[in-house]
């Protein structure tokens, strides 16, 4: 008999079909005599290949001599009568000469088994209970049923002990790298182009096919955003239309953030919206993680690219919401929350030179970077000796013993017993004799080069620290190792935003890779030093000139624009004040507290005390001083000191003698109390200036 067109089409489908080994094996098992499962429930977002898989199931059933009935929910009137009618209108396809005979209300069959394939089940969800408990329950045990849809099965399919015994739920995932290459090869893509297209396609069969088709012209897209038409087409195929603006914003947030939480969604929408959250977490392309929701990689890329093209203002609004929430979370007292949001913030840099860390985070989830443990030290030293030699390893051993709390690691999965990468940041006080082993600094030309620059240009002050990212490496031993990038980046974010730092430096033997990263991060001081037979480049930043709040906001813009280089001059503060200069300026500011015009010339206008958002203001300086006085008054045994300061400077009496009289104090006692009050207020505001405590709302909070 001559081959018909349908046979030729099926043969071509089978030749080009890749992957889904487990799903095909599950279907074979279901067809086998004595197979446990009677129903296979396939689910996954659009374009992942559910229909193509059902074609393979149909071909396998036909080869086994079984009749096949196929129904697409998109073509069915969504009523019980409509579905029964559709079943009756679809004769069995090749492979058997007997057919099912659905009747109104109840399906019957001949003795011979057959296969029912229901595609597009998301269009039939209103009939879910009836399909399960009436239609399928009435079928003979010889019948095998495959249901395919975007949504996961409802709870009854998985929790009812009866249905659980006969239903096998098969979530459809993305293709792996090898399978993606195979699909592109079948589509005629040259080998030289497959790696790039496979990365763009994220293992999504439909996208890979469309990229292969677009590449037939010889032009290969660098990014999905380079083809707005392709992005728009894929978005319409993969993501259902949002019911309203709130739901659309929820989709945009989920695509842009590393992890989406209910708190973050409520902040974006400006109110508590539990119904939007429930809708979002039940999208077929969304996964519920331990700490929040995250979408399928391709859907993330598509929604993000589409929104940036269609509505730049909305895109910026979503980005700023995540950025601002990250800043607050990084100042939390909860260590886990700080660590989680350091990862969240790093994810926003995914279009920057830090992009390699983005892929590492995608593959590892929320537990990428964690504090190092004592048992990690041997693995760290072994990795460092292989990458930077025995002299560096010997020096690092001393630092690990002196400051073990400054080690961060990327544990190996799944056991967590090994390491993929690490980062270590020594912290140095102004008085190096306070270190457990000051000789560690004397031995290291790299650290000495940094400290000499600090001493020459802008010395650290009492209470301030200098951090140096001195040792970091990953298992690949390359300078751009992805685990070294993510570990160094996350640990630096945590350190730089939570500690009272004067300067931060990072040392590297691979400046060609790291130089663009650090210039993007606005680290503008560049040095060189030799140690252990290696040449190190150091990149540094003076946090007194560019406070972390301003630096953080600068990066928030660079995440959107990709700009690099020194920060704009208007963001830089004057050189930092010494403690003595600060004390003198504060005394003058107290005398001028009720004369704003005179305060404008005070040196404290260049301090943290006067900073309000991106500018220094007299009102902010006055407010900071007054709130600090109020704080002194609330301290144990501070009420008297607070009253003295209030009557002398805030609600000032004409003279100090008059203030003493109002306070009913002998003048000598008043002067003694005023001196103590000055000391306490100066200590408190100096701690604010150097970052040891921070002023938020009406309260002073101790820094981490």
KOLPA-69539 format. One record per residue (C-alpha): x, y, z; residue in three letters. Coordinates in steps of 0.001 Angstrom, whole numbers, padded with zeros to 6 digits, always signed. Example, Ala and Ser with C-alpha at 12.3 -4.5 7.8 and 13.67 -1.06 7.14 Angstrom:
+012300-004500+007800ALA;+013670-001060+007140SER;
***
This chain:
+000000+000000+000000UNK;+001325+003475-000885UNK;+002399+005655+002009UNK;-000063+008460+002749UNK;+000799+012024+003729UNK;-000155+011489+007382UNK;+002380+008663+007627UNK;+005073+010862+006149UNK;+004226+013652+008633UNK;+004387+011251+011580UNK;+007729+009880+010405UNK;+009161+013402+010205UNK;+007804+014214+013676UNK;+009457+011141+015147UNK;+012802+011888+013483UNK;+012908+015425+014867UNK;+011517+014611+018323UNK;+014097+014934+021123UNK;+014114+014354+024850UNK;+011139+013396+027047UNK;+012664+010006+027755UNK;+010983+009653+031145UNK;+007572+010656+029799UNK;+007792+008183+026904UNK;+008839+005448+029330UNK;+005844+006258+031543UNK;+003514+005886+028557UNK;+005110+002564+027574UNK;+004626+001343+031126UNK;+000997+002443+031098UNK;+000377+000513+027859UNK;+002069-002621+029142UNK;-000058-005405+030539UNK;-000248-005031+034284UNK;+000827-001400+034169UNK;-000146+000499+037310UNK;-001274+003819+035850UNK;-004382+004325+033753UNK;-004187+008130+033518UNK;-001149+010260+032688UNK;-001535+013958+033541UNK;+000999+016015+031561UNK;+001285+019696+032472UNK;+003571+022617+031697UNK;+003519+026113+030251UNK;+002805+026759+026596UNK;+005396+025859+023989UNK;+007165+023208+026063UNK;+006085+020478+023674UNK;+002993+018888+025248UNK;+001224+018517+021902UNK;+004365+017110+020271UNK;+004588+014578+023109UNK;+000967+013586+022597UNK;+001747+012964+018921UNK;+004451+010521+020027UNK;+002020+008847+022401UNK;-000478+008494+019523UNK;+002165+006988+017246UNK;+003259+004534+019944UNK;-000355+003504+020633UNK;-000989+002980+016925UNK;+002148+000844+016631UNK;+000808-001247+019536UNK;-002426-001805+017615UNK;-004588+000383+019828UNK;-007307+002750+018741UNK;-006719+006400+019604UNK;-009244+009163+020173UNK;-007886+012730+020332UNK;-009738+015774+021617UNK;-008441+019344+021917UNK;-010125+021320+024688UNK;-009774+024504+022655UNK;-012205+023086+020064UNK;-014811+021776+022520UNK;-017909+023414+023921UNK;-017055+023396+027632UNK;-020067+021410+028816UNK;-020511+017733+029596UNK;-022730+017359+026524UNK;-020212+019215+024366UNK;-017341+016954+025404UNK;-019385+013774+024911UNK;-020413+015036+021498UNK;-016780+015798+020604UNK;-015710+012294+021614UNK;-018359+010799+019397UNK;-017266+012914+016447UNK;-013633+011744+016574UNK;-013177+008264+015113UNK;-010146+006245+016193UNK;-006983+006813+014240UNK;-004731+004257+012580UNK;-003648+001209+014518UNK;-006957-000557+015278UNK;-010213-001523+013653UNK;-012385-001145+016681UNK;-013534+002109+018149UNK;-014936+003407+021395UNK;-018608+004179+021338UNK;-019253+007124+023697UNK;-022921+007503+024499UNK;-024689+010487+025996UNK;-023834+010564+029672UNK;-021678+007397+029804UNK;-018882+006040+027634UNK;-018714+002366+026672UNK;-016210+000330+024690UNK;-015553-002966+023073UNK;-013350-005416+024941UNK;-010239-004233+023165UNK;-008318-001399+024928UNK;-007918+002032+023423UNK;-006260+005366+024228UNK;-007915+008711+024899UNK;-005757+011827+024450UNK;-007140+015132+025767UNK;-005023+018165+024829UNK;-005611+021774+025895UNK;-007085+020716+029226UNK;-006792+024284+030560UNK;-009862+025048+028428UNK;-011867+022341+030224UNK;-011084+023145+033858UNK;-014737+023994+034550UNK;-015500+020321+033812UNK;-012642+018937+035887UNK;-014796+017232+038532UNK;-017193+015773+035948UNK;-014379+014537+033676UNK;-012653+012806+036572UNK;-015600+011432+038537UNK;-018083+010696+035731UNK;-016425+010423+032331UNK;-013114+008772+033215UNK;-014538+006752+036093UNK;-016953+005094+033633UNK;-014211+003883+031288UNK;-013083+000234+031400UNK;-009731-000557+033019UNK;-008308-001438+029584UNK;-008512+002201+028486UNK;-005498+004475+028888UNK;-006035+008247+029215UNK;-003540+011068+028698UNK;-004507+014597+029773UNK;-002282+017518+028781UNK;-002690+021123+029903UNK;-000899+024183+031163UNK;-002179+023969+034729UNK;-001099+021352+037246UNK;-003866+018927+038237UNK;-006195+020068+040979UNK;-005678+018669+044451UNK;-008176+015806+044158UNK;-006131+014127+041421UNK;-003157+013982+043791UNK;-004712+013607+047242UNK;-007651+011257+046739UNK;-006148+007808+047492UNK;-008202+006194+044730UNK;-007175+008516+041926UNK;-003645+008791+043268UNK;-003258+005059+042722UNK;-004043+005272+038994UNK;-002844+008770+037984UNK;+000780+009590+037132UNK;+001449+013346+037099UNK;+004165+014315+034600UNK;+005355+017948+034768UNK;+007033+018957+031505UNK;+010360+020722+031979UNK;+012742+022518+029652UNK;+015103+020504+027478UNK;+018655+020140+028691UNK;+021616+021545+026752UNK;+022278+018371+024777UNK;+018625+018003+023822UNK;+018484+021659+022777UNK;+021470+021115+020490UNK;+019774+018037+019010UNK;+016585+019999+018299UNK;+018537+022771+016603UNK;+020499+020224+014563UNK;+017255+018646+013328UNK;+016104+022159+012366UNK;+019190+022597+010188UNK;+021078+025064+012393UNK;+024859+024945+011778UNK;+026876+023640+014707UNK;+028676+026971+015125UNK;+025390+028713+015965UNK;+023801+026088+018197UNK;+025476+027015+021492UNK;+024301+030629+021344UNK;+020759+029790+020228UNK;+020491+027060+022862UNK;+021382+029609+025513UNK;+018801+032078+024203UNK;+016114+029411+023965UNK;+016566+028243+027584UNK;+015553+024702+026620UNK;+012120+025828+025411UNK;+011252+023787+022285UNK;+008942+026313+020624UNK;+011404+029161+021151UNK;+014282+027056+019850UNK;+012251+026218+016760UNK;+011382+029874+016168UNK;+014988+030955+016703UNK;+016113+028290+014241UNK;+013591+029554+011698UNK;+014662+033164+012237UNK;+018273+032091+011783UNK;+017625+030620+008347UNK;+018275+034108+006967UNK;+021810+033879+008299UNK;+021228+036466+011054UNK;+021552+035162+014612UNK;+019957+037202+017409UNK;+022315+038357+020150UNK;+019435+038730+022639UNK;+015724+037948+022517UNK;+015017+041660+022871UNK;+016670+042109+019468UNK;+013538+040716+017826UNK;+010450+042479+019241UNK;+008137+040582+016894UNK;+009497+037238+018049UNK;+009202+038296+021700UNK;+005632+039507+021238UNK;+004660+036288+019460UNK;+006152+034108+022166UNK;+004594+036137+024981UNK;+001155+035762+023422UNK;+001710+032008+023048UNK;+003244+031289+026439UNK;+001604+033725+028832UNK;-002116+034232+029186UNK;-003399+037792+029207UNK;-003589+039349+032674UNK;-007130+040143+033895UNK;-006261+043733+034840UNK;-003398+046147+035560UNK;-002678+044719+039025UNK;-002232+041229+037617UNK;-000099+042571+034766UNK;+002175+044317+037277UNK;+002402+041090+039277UNK;+003612+039274+036146UNK;+006143+042011+035456UNK;+007447+041894+039033UNK;+007790+038101+038963UNK;+009769+038344+035729UNK;+012095+041099+036932UNK;+012813+040011+040505UNK;+014921+037008+041426UNK;+012262+035938+043933UNK;+008825+037509+044331UNK;+007239+037661+047778UNK;+003806+038785+048934UNK;+005421+041763+050707UNK;+007208+042859+047544UNK;+004015+042546+045482UNK;+002022+044564+048016UNK;+004697+047273+047976UNK;+004495+047536+044183UNK;+000692+047669+044143UNK;+000441+049946+047174UNK;-001956+047730+049137UNK;-002536+044183+050332UNK;-003696+042085+047374UNK;-003974+038412+048384UNK;-006142+037548+045365UNK;-003442+038759+042957UNK;-000822+036734+044832UNK;-002935+033563+044639UNK;-003449+034104+040915UNK;+000276+034643+040351UNK;+001471+031584+042269UNK;-000931+029399+040311UNK;+000378+030388+036877UNK;+001757+027306+035084UNK;+005059+029081+034409UNK;+005604+029983+038081UNK;+007369+027780+040632UNK;+006848+028079+044386UNK;+010280+028277+045984UNK;+011190+028167+049657UNK;+011399+031950+049940UNK;+009178+033165+047109UNK;+007986+032658+043550UNK;+010125+032488+040438UNK;+009129+031976+036782UNK;+010415+029705+034058UNK;+013631+031234+032712UNK;+012314+031817+029213UNK;+009028+033320+030401UNK;+011040+035623+032650UNK;+013172+036814+029745UNK;+010210+037293+027433UNK;+007970+039206+029843UNK;+010875+041388+030923UNK;+011968+042195+027369UNK;+008395+042815+026233UNK;+007621+045196+029112UNK;+010844+047148+028660UNK;+009949+047713+025008UNK;+006251+048511+025537UNK;+006332+050573+028729UNK;+009714+051893+029893UNK;+008037+053860+032691UNK;+006347+050763+034120UNK;+009575+048819+033744UNK;+011426+051466+035764UNK;+008684+051486+038409UNK;+008984+047723+038909UNK;+012772+047957+039037UNK;+012798+050785+041575UNK;+010371+048918+043835UNK;+012708+045924+044019UNK;+015745+048191+044446UNK;+014228+050170+047321UNK;+012932+047058+049063UNK;+016416+045529+048796UNK;+017997+048538+050513UNK;+015638+048254+053489UNK;+016028+044481+053682UNK;+019829+044718+053642UNK;+019619+046864+056792UNK;+017433+044286+058568UNK;+018520+042622+061795UNK;+017577+039242+060278UNK;+020717+037675+058792UNK;+018794+035329+056487UNK;+016767+038219+055076UNK;+019918+040272+054481UNK;+021552+037370+052670UNK;+018447+036668+050598UNK;+018227+040276+049461UNK;+021919+040502+048686UNK;+021212+037761+046144UNK;+018088+039605+045003UNK;+020079+042779+044431UNK;+022832+040946+042554UNK;+020196+039512+040224UNK;+019314+043044+039106UNK;+022849+043330+037685UNK;+022199+040581+035133UNK;+022882+042866+032160UNK;+026169+044100+033631UNK;+029713+042663+033662UNK;+028466+040595+036637UNK;+026274+038493+034327UNK;+028124+035230+035031UNK;+026839+035298+038614UNK;+023292+035541+037268UNK;+023547+032108+035636UNK;+025021+030598+038794UNK;+022096+031913+040836UNK;+019626+030541+038326UNK;+021010+027055+038715UNK;+021503+027121+042489UNK;+018476+028884+043956UNK;+018498+030740+047272UNK;+021322+028929+049079UNK;+024167+030094+046843UNK;+026356+032075+049249UNK;+026451+031252+052968UNK;+028785+032055+055899UNK;+031880+029873+055998UNK;+032415+027275+058725UNK;+035525+026041+060472UNK;+035342+022776+058515UNK;+035504+024767+055248UNK;+038964+026169+055965UNK;+040964+023229+054590UNK;+039029+023267+051299UNK;+039494+027041+051030UNK;+043250+026823+051564UNK;+043581+023953+049098UNK;+041656+025885+046450UNK;+043698+029026+047102UNK;+047025+027188+046937UNK;+046077+025754+043533UNK;+044964+029137+042195UNK;+047414+031612+043795UNK;+050243+029559+045277UNK;+051481+028384+048687UNK;+052499+031821+049971UNK;+048967+033169+049592UNK;+047543+030011+051170UNK;+049880+030379+054163UNK;+048855+034008+054637UNK;+045159+033157+054247UNK;+045484+030485+056953UNK;+046538+033199+059388UNK;+043623+035452+058434UNK;+041106+032600+058685UNK;+042279+031951+062226UNK;+042178+035645+063124UNK;+038839+036566+061471UNK;+036883+033378+060605UNK;+033619+035359+060522UNK;+034738+037113+057321UNK;+034693+033939+055200UNK;+031834+033316+052747UNK;+031444+030155+050669UNK;+029396+028493+047941UNK;+028756+024917+049146UNK;+028663+022048+046688UNK;+025305+020429+046023UNK;+023616+018202+047001UNK;+025730+017136+049972UNK;+027070+020562+050949UNK;+030300+018876+052061UNK;+032538+020481+049401UNK;+032972+024008+048084UNK;+032436+025550+044662UNK;+033930+028901+045598UNK;+034752+031277+048452UNK;+035516+034909+049305UNK;+037392+036338+052297UNK;+037474+040012+053332UNK;+039877+041027+056141UNK;+038595+043975+058206UNK;+041236+046418+059440UNK;+040753+049007+062225UNK;+042698+052300+062264UNK;+044876+050931+065069UNK;+046380+047734+063635UNK;+047629+046705+067065UNK;+044016+045763+067818UNK;+044297+042876+065345UNK;+044872+039390+066810UNK;+048001+039155+064631UNK;+049254+042517+063260UNK;+052084+040722+061450UNK;+049544+039522+058866UNK;+049481+043077+057517UNK;+053255+043449+057673UNK;+053690+040263+055630UNK;+051330+041286+052816UNK;+052384+043852+050206UNK;+048828+043853+048798UNK;+047165+044948+052031UNK;+049993+047402+052773UNK;+049457+049068+049376UNK;+045803+049649+050242UNK;+046526+050973+053726UNK;+049266+053292+052470UNK;+046769+054830+050043UNK;+044235+055253+052861UNK;+046832+056924+055104UNK;+048030+059224+052325UNK;+044647+060341+050940UNK;+041914+059968+053560UNK;+042760+058116+056797UNK;+040157+056005+058519UNK;+038822+057480+061743UNK;+038122+055922+065162UNK;+035262+053459+064767UNK;+035765+053054+061010UNK;+037118+049962+059272UNK;+038882+049220+055991UNK;+037699+046090+054167UNK;+039861+044296+051617UNK;+038515+041537+049379UNK;+041857+039796+049524UNK;+041179+036127+048720UNK;+038515+034617+046465UNK;+038483+031697+044043UNK;+036330+029007+042441UNK;+036813+025416+041389UNK;+037557+026282+037753UNK;+040683+028221+038855UNK;+039858+030858+036232UNK;+039821+034523+037089UNK;+036222+034790+035914UNK;+034997+031683+037755UNK;+031214+032075+038120UNK;+031186+030857+041725UNK;+033961+033281+042663UNK;+031962+036080+041026UNK;+028737+035322+042846UNK;+030447+034689+046195UNK;+032552+037831+045989UNK;+029588+039926+044857UNK;+027068+038772+047460UNK;+029534+038930+050359UNK;+030696+042405+049277UNK;+027116+043670+049108UNK;+026456+042408+052630UNK;+029706+043838+053980UNK;+029622+047205+052256UNK;+026027+048025+053210UNK;+026069+046910+056851UNK;+029450+047774+058397UNK;+031004+051151+059397UNK;+033545+051274+056584UNK;+035924+054065+055647UNK;+037284+052310+052559UNK;+036770+049076+050649UNK;+039282+047446+048306UNK;+039223+044294+046213UNK;+042418+042631+044958UNK;+042610+040494+041815UNK;+045218+038923+039568UNK;+042790+039121+036615UNK;+042145+042846+036024UNK;+041063+042283+032407UNK;+037905+040571+033676UNK;+037405+042329+037007UNK;+038378+045849+035926UNK;+035102+046464+034015UNK;+033164+044969+036942UNK;+034711+047294+039505UNK;+034421+050367+037275UNK;+030729+049533+036824UNK;+030543+049394+040648UNK;+032175+052872+040827UNK;+035391+051683+042521UNK;+037666+054347+041103UNK;+040926+054036+043084UNK;+043299+051681+041238UNK;+046597+050352+042642UNK;+049103+047587+041956UNK;+051160+045352+044248UNK;+053243+042180+043970UNK;+052963+039192+046281UNK;+053817+035496+046005UNK;+055123+035909+042490UNK;+051834+037432+041272UNK;+050876+040962+040220UNK;+047705+042206+041920UNK;+045435+045031+040844UNK;+043467+046694+043647UNK;+040280+048676+043137UNK;+038971+050851+045966UNK;+036301+053294+047100UNK;+036153+055842+049934UNK;+032692+055477+051479UNK;+032963+058865+053210UNK;+033041+060515+049768UNK;+030305+058302+048284UNK;+028050+057064+051119UNK;+026531+053627+050650UNK;+023026+055073+050254UNK;+024145+057162+047280UNK;+026261+054328+045882UNK;+023313+051959+046122UNK;+021059+054357+044239UNK;+023763+054949+041634UNK;+023877+051204+040978UNK;+020082+051174+040783UNK;+020401+053444+037753UNK;+023337+051557+036262UNK;+021323+048346+036381UNK;+019004+050021+033884UNK;+021498+051974+031792UNK;+024662+049856+031929UNK;+026774+052971+032568UNK;+030216+052615+034128UNK;+033056+054694+035493UNK;+033431+057295+038263UNK;+030296+058536+040028UNK;+028990+061979+039018UNK;+030675+064774+040940UNK;+027419+065972+042500UNK;+027102+062659+044379UNK;+030457+063045+046123UNK;+030682+064506+049605UNK;+033625+066620+050844UNK;+036600+064757+052303UNK;+035756+063205+055682UNK;+036207+065192+058893UNK;+038497+064141+061712UNK;+036976+063495+065127UNK;+038414+066760+066457UNK;+037055+068782+063519UNK;+033689+067054+063907UNK;+033542+067920+067618UNK;+034312+071579+066958UNK;+031794+071796+064109UNK;+029089+070210+066285UNK;+029685+072729+069090UNK;+029269+075568+066595UNK;+026185+073917+065075UNK;+024558+073664+068496UNK;+025134+077377+069069UNK;+023610+078150+065659UNK;+020809+075574+065861UNK;+018093+078243+065658UNK;+019901+080266+062979UNK;+019643+078263+059707UNK;+021477+080874+057653UNK;+024589+080493+059791UNK;+024330+076683+059720UNK;+024718+076676+055941UNK;+028403+077461+056360UNK;+028983+074780+059012UNK;+031377+071955+058116UNK;+028719+069430+059203UNK;+026841+070263+055989UNK;+029325+067888+054338UNK;+028632+065128+056858UNK;+026181+062230+056998UNK;+024175+064197+059573UNK;+022959+066628+056907UNK;+022219+064098+054156UNK;+018645+063801+052963UNK;+018299+061507+049953UNK;+020775+062860+047396UNK;+021517+066266+048938UNK;+022582+067916+052165UNK;+020033+070264+053729UNK;+020055+072547+056762UNK;+016686+071182+057857UNK;+018082+067646+057843UNK;+021057+068699+059960UNK;+018783+070432+062484UNK;+016418+067461+062564UNK;+019260+064981+063090UNK;+020724+066968+065987UNK;+017331+067409+067671UNK;+016449+063718+067317UNK;+019815+062781+068760UNK;+019165+065070+071740UNK;+015788+063385+072215UNK;+017511+060016+072074UNK;+019997+061053+074759UNK;+017060+062081+076964UNK;+015490+058597+076594UNK;+018661+056770+077625UNK;+019046+055410+081162UNK;+020032+058317+083414UNK;+019893+060557+080353UNK;+016808+062627+081178UNK;+018831+065329+082947UNK;+021355+065520+080109UNK;+018541+065809+077598UNK;+016914+068669+079524UNK;+020212+070559+079700UNK;+020746+070229+075946UNK;+017143+071173+075199UNK;+017172+074331+077343UNK;+020606+075370+076108UNK;+020155+074805+072362UNK;+016675+073668+071216UNK;+014326+075721+073394UNK;+017209+077974+074321UNK;+017208+080367+077241UNK;+018855+083758+076526UNK;+022023+082832+078463UNK;+023488+079790+080136UNK;+022823+081386+083509UNK;+019159+081722+082542UNK;+019092+078089+081384UNK;+020491+076965+084757UNK;+017835+079017+086527UNK;+015017+077507+084420UNK;+016376+074033+085185UNK;+016655+074950+088887UNK;+020330+073973+088960UNK;+023315+075696+090504UNK;+025368+077150+087668UNK;+028372+074943+088448UNK;+026158+071834+088386UNK;+024577+073015+085134UNK;+028024+073459+083549UNK;+029082+069988+084668UNK;+025898+068447+083249UNK;+026313+070396+079997UNK;+029863+069088+079582UNK;+028685+065474+080066UNK;+025763+066064+077716UNK;+028128+067422+075040UNK;+030311+064348+075335UNK;+027389+061939+075054UNK;+025772+063797+072137UNK;+029105+064008+070296UNK;+029730+060278+070776UNK;+026267+059477+069463UNK;+026420+061712+066396UNK;+029972+060613+065605UNK;+028669+057022+065573UNK;+026049+058177+063047UNK;+028718+059921+060968UNK;+030997+056873+060715UNK;+028093+054464+060156UNK;+028130+052590+063459UNK;+024506+053569+064071UNK;+021906+054940+061728UNK;+019051+057332+062153UNK;+015724+056069+060745UNK;+012374+057591+061481UNK;+012607+058760+065087UNK;+014952+056062+066328UNK;+018645+055321+066258UNK;+019367+051762+065177UNK;+022650+050006+065690UNK;+024349+048920+062438UNK;+025188+045286+061746UNK;
***
